């Protein structure tokens, strides 16, 4: 496998160096028959039974797939084309070779036209697979909601409306590295206790009340801290900021992406960071302080939604929160009757 990967990397390098459009390899119908048997033994879905693609995304073209080994050898001998046999093809230490040298001959005793039959089957299964993939793509559009970069949500309600909801879930989660046993456990957890966590190599899935929520593990595990020393840095991060005399203000936009501060309390440096256990603040309009975790619970935020929340605070005192971005500002920093100047901050769209 290592040698194969190095070989194809080298082919791609040659294509770039010399301006070639395709790499053509000599895979034939026997190779295809061996491949589907190998995939079946290892365990595969319908995709694995489509065999070797005639043309793949790396522009590797296999023009000899329609022809059997016997046909190619006969053609070479008829036209006196010299060829060489790799002696390792005759050794049974590799699984593919055992299939080639032992299993294929046994199957050909049952069906002398095995390779031709296999080729026809592969062509039919490939067409069926393309139809199946189109149906899955349509289902995914109905079930999956992409919320920002690296964050997906799978609606239970939409999933339950599918003809085979567990199969649709498998097709969504399998490419993300979740294996079949995990996906079965995930499916049975639907509608149960919220907060159950399942990990693949690169993703975390968390069950919520009405959905499965998925986030890239790197995003979930990173602890973002961004030092803000002036207004231009906020602008670079996608915020918009303006300073107005209160008498120029008019009304206030009530959308949660907008925050209004008394400019008397506005000073740099600031810090944008993730929520941490033990954080407290006094939400705008409340009479006392509250744990941020309790504030999230009141909003019924899931574990992943909590992790995505960012907090604006003092750089010299990170526990002094100004704004839980997109949710609520600290009550002490609100615009009051005697406020003279107002800072208006608008958060970027969620990512």
C-alpha positions in Angstrom: 0.0 0.0 0.0 2.9 2.4 0.8 4.5 1.6 -2.5 1.2 2.1 -4.3 0.6 5.5 -2.7 4.2 6.6 -3.6 3.7 5.4 -7.2 0.5 7.4 -7.6 2.1 10.5 -6.0 4.9 10.2 -8.5 2.5 9.9 -11.4 0.7 13.1 -10.3 4.1 14.9 -10.1 4.9 13.8 -13.7 1.6 15.1 -14.9 2.3 18.5 -13.4 5.9 18.6 -14.7 5.2 17.6 -18.3 1.6 18.9 -18.7 0.0 15.5 -19.1 -3.8 15.3 -18.7 -4.3 11.7 -17.6 -2.4 8.8 -16.1 -3.5 5.6 -17.9 -3.1 2.3 -16.0 -3.5 -1.3 -17.2 -6.1 -2.5 -14.8 -8.4 -5.0 -16.5 -11.7 -6.9 -15.9 -10.0 -9.6 -13.8 -8.6 -7.0 -11.5 -12.1 -5.6 -11.1 -13.6 -9.0 -10.3 -10.9 -9.5 -7.7 -11.5 -6.1 -6.2 -15.3 -6.6 -5.6 -14.6 -10.1 -4.0 -11.9 -8.4 -1.8 -14.2 -5.6 -0.8 -17.0 -8.1 0.0 -14.7 -10.1 2.2 -13.6 -7.0 4.1 -17.1 -5.7 4.4 -18.5 -3.0 2.1 -21.7 -1.2 1.1 -22.9 -0.8 -2.4 -20.1 1.6 -3.3 -17.5 -1.1 -2.7 -19.3 -3.4 -5.2 -18.9 -0.9 -8.1 -15.2 -2.0 -8.4 -12.4 0.1 -9.8 -13.5 3.4 -11.3 -12.7 3.9 -15.0 -11.8 7.5 -14.3 -11.2 8.9 -10.8 -10.8 12.5 -9.5 -7.0 12.3 -9.7 -7.5 11.8 -13.5 -6.3 8.2 -13.4 -7.9 6.6 -16.5 -8.2 2.8 -16.9 -9.1 2.0 -20.5 -8.6 -1.7 -20.3 -11.3 -2.4 -17.7 -13.8 -3.8 -20.2 -11.3 -6.5 -21.3 -10.3 -9.7 -19.5 -6.7 -10.8 -18.8 -7.1 -13.7 -21.3 -8.2 -11.2 -24.1 -5.3 -8.9 -23.4 -2.8 -11.8 -23.4 -4.3 -13.1 -26.7 -4.0 -9.7 -28.3 -0.4 -9.2 -27.1 0.6 -12.6 -28.5 -1.3 -12.1 -31.8 0.5 -8.8 -32.4 3.8 -9.9 -30.9 3.7 -7.3 -28.2 6.3 -8.2 -25.5 5.2 -8.3 -21.9 6.5 -9.3 -18.6 4.8 -11.1 -15.7 5.5 -9.9 -12.2 6.5 -13.1 -10.3 4.9 -11.8 -7.1 1.5 -12.3 -8.8 2.0 -16.0 -8.4 2.7 -15.9 -4.7 -0.2 -16.5 -2.3 1.1 -14.4 0.7 -1.2 -11.5 -0.3 -5.0 -11.8 0.0 -5.6 -10.4 -3.6 -3.2 -13.1 -4.9 -5.1 -15.9 -3.1 -8.3 -14.6 -4.6 -6.7 -14.5 -8.0 -5.0 -17.9 -7.8 -7.4 -19.9 -5.8 -10.9 -18.5 -5.5 -11.4 -17.1 -9.1 -10.5 -20.5 -10.7 -13.1 -22.3 -8.4 -15.8 -19.8 -9.3 -15.0 -20.2 -13.0 -15.7 -23.9 -12.6 -19.3 -22.8 -11.6 -19.5 -20.1 -14.3 -16.9 -20.2 -17.1 -18.0 -16.7 -18.1 -17.4 -15.4 -14.6 -15.3 -12.3 -15.6 -17.8 -11.2 -18.3 -20.7 -11.7 -15.8 -18.7 -9.8 -13.1 -18.1 -6.9 -15.6 -21.9 -6.7 -16.5 -22.8 -6.8 -12.8 -20.3 -4.0 -11.9 -21.8 -1.8 -14.7 -25.3 -2.4 -13.4 -24.3 -1.8 -9.7 -22.5 1.3 -10.7 -25.6 2.7 -12.2 -27.7 1.7 -9.2 -25.1 3.3 -6.9 -25.3 6.6 -8.8 -29.1 6.5 -8.4 -28.8 5.7 -4.7 -26.2 8.5 -4.1 -28.6 11.0 -5.8 -31.4 9.8 -3.4 -29.1 10.1 -0.4 -28.0 13.6 -1.4 -31.7 14.7 -1.6 -32.3 13.2 1.8 -29.2 14.9 3.3 -30.4 18.3 2.1 -33.7 17.7 4.0 -32.0 16.4 7.2 -28.7 18.2 7.7 -28.5 21.9 8.6 -25.0 23.4 8.3 -24.7 26.1 11.0 -21.4 27.9 10.5 -18.0 26.4 9.5 -17.4 22.9 10.9 -20.8 22.6 12.7 -23.7 20.4 11.5 -27.1 19.7 13.0 -29.2 16.6 12.1 -32.9 17.2 12.8 -34.7 14.3 14.4 -38.0 15.3 12.9 -36.6 15.5 9.4 -34.7 12.2 9.9 -37.8 10.4 11.0 -39.6 11.4 7.8 -37.1 9.5 5.6 -37.9 6.0 4.1 -35.0 4.4 6.0 -33.8 6.9 8.6 -31.0 4.7 10.0 -29.6 4.2 6.6 -29.6 8.0 5.9 -27.9 8.6 9.2 -25.3 6.0 8.3 -24.6 7.7 5.0 -24.2 11.1 6.8 -21.9 9.9 9.6 -19.8 7.2 7.9 -17.8 9.8 5.8 -17.1 11.6 9.0 -15.3 8.6 10.4 -18.1 7.1 12.6 -18.1 3.3 12.3 -21.2 1.1 11.9 -21.5 0.0 15.5 -21.2 3.6 16.7 -23.9 4.8 14.2 -26.3 2.1 15.5 -25.7 3.3 19.1 -26.2 7.0 17.9 -29.4 6.1 16.2 -30.9 4.3 19.2 -29.9 7.3 21.4 -32.2 9.6 19.4 -34.9 11.1 21.6 -33.2 9.8 24.7 -31.0 11.6 27.3 -29.4 14.8 26.0 -25.7 15.4 26.2 -24.4 11.9 25.1 -21.1 12.2 23.3 -19.7 10.1 20.4 -16.3 10.6 18.9 -14.7 9.8 15.6 -11.1 10.7 14.8 -12.0 14.2 13.7 -15.5 14.9 14.9 -17.6 15.0 18.0 -21.4 14.2 17.9 -23.6 15.3 20.8 -27.3 14.3 21.3 -29.7 17.1 22.0 -33.4 17.3 22.6 -34.4 17.6 18.9 -31.2 16.9 17.0 -27.7 15.4 16.7 -25.1 18.2 16.7 -21.7 17.6 15.2 -18.6 19.7 15.4 -15.0 19.3 14.3 -13.0 18.1 17.4 -10.2 20.6 16.7 -12.8 23.4 16.9 -14.4 21.9 20.0 -11.1 21.4 21.9 -9.4 24.6 21.0 -9.5 27.4 23.6 -9.7 30.6 21.6 -8.2 33.8 23.1 -8.0 36.9 20.9 -6.4 40.1 22.3 -8.1 43.3 21.1 -6.1 46.5 21.4 -8.1 48.8 19.2 -11.3 49.1 17.2 -9.7 48.2 13.9 -9.0 44.7 15.2 -12.7 44.2 15.9 -13.5 45.3 12.4 -10.9 42.7 11.0 -12.8 40.0 13.0 -16.1 40.9 11.3 -17.5 43.2 14.0 -18.8 46.6 13.2 -18.3 49.3 15.8 -19.5 52.9 16.0 -19.5 55.7 18.6 -22.5 58.0 18.9 -23.7 60.8 21.1 -26.7 59.4 23.0 -28.9 62.2 21.6 -28.1 60.9 18.1 -28.9 57.3 18.9 -32.7 57.2 18.3 -33.9 53.6 18.9 -31.9 50.4 19.7 -31.8 47.3 17.5 -33.1 44.4 19.6 -31.4 41.7 17.5 -29.0 39.7 19.7 -26.1 40.4 17.4 -26.3 44.1 18.5 -24.9 45.4 21.8 -25.0 48.9 23.2 -22.6 50.1 25.9 -22.1 53.2 27.9 -18.8 54.6 26.3 -17.7 55.6 29.8 -16.9 51.9 30.5 -15.3 51.2 27.1 -11.6 50.8 27.1 -8.9 48.7 25.5 -7.3 46.2 25.7 -10.2 43.7 25.5 -10.2 39.9 25.1 -12.4 37.5 23.2 -12.4 34.1 24.7 -14.5 30.9 25.1 -16.8 30.4 28.1 -15.1 28.8 31.1 -16.5 27.0 34.1 -17.0 29.4 37.0 -17.8 32.5 34.8 -20.5 34.8 36.3 -22.1 38.0 35.1 -25.2 40.1 35.7 -27.4 39.7 32.6 -28.9 42.9 31.3 -32.2 43.6 33.1 -31.6 41.2 36.0 -31.1 42.1 39.6 -28.2 39.9 40.5 -25.3 37.9 39.2 -25.7 34.6 37.6 -23.5 31.7 36.6 -23.0 31.7 32.8 -23.6 28.0 32.9 -27.0 28.6 34.4 -27.7 31.3 31.8 -27.0 28.8 29.1 -29.2 26.2 30.8 -32.1 28.7 30.8 -31.6 29.2 27.1 -31.5 25.3 26.6 -28.2 25.5 24.8 -26.6 22.2 23.9 -23.0 21.3 24.8 -21.7 22.2 21.3 -23.7 25.4 21.2 -22.2 26.4 24.6 -18.7 25.7 23.3 -19.3 27.9 20.2 -20.2 30.9 22.4 -17.6 33.6 22.6 -17.2 36.1 25.5 -16.0 39.7 25.3 -14.2 40.7 28.5 -11.5 42.9 30.0 -8.0 41.8 29.0 -6.6 42.8 32.4 -9.4 41.0 34.2 -10.8 38.2 32.0 -13.4 37.4 34.6 -15.0 40.8 34.1 -17.5 40.0 31.2 -18.8 42.8 29.0 -20.9 40.7 26.6 -21.8 37.1 26.0 -21.6 37.7 22.3 -24.8 37.3 20.5 -26.8 36.8 23.7 -26.6 39.4 26.5 -24.4 42.3 27.8 -23.4 42.8 31.4 -26.0 45.0 33.2 -23.5 47.4 34.7 -22.3 48.5 31.2 -25.7 49.3 29.8 -26.8 52.6 28.3 -28.4 54.7 31.2 -30.3 58.0 31.4 -27.1 60.0 32.2 -25.1 58.2 29.5 -23.5 60.8 27.1 -21.8 58.6 24.5 -22.8 55.2 23.3 -20.7 52.3 21.8 -22.7 50.2 19.3 -21.2 46.8 18.5 -22.5 44.4 16.0 -21.3 40.8 16.0 -20.5 39.0 12.8 -22.8 36.2 11.6 -22.2 32.9 13.5 -19.4 30.7 12.0 
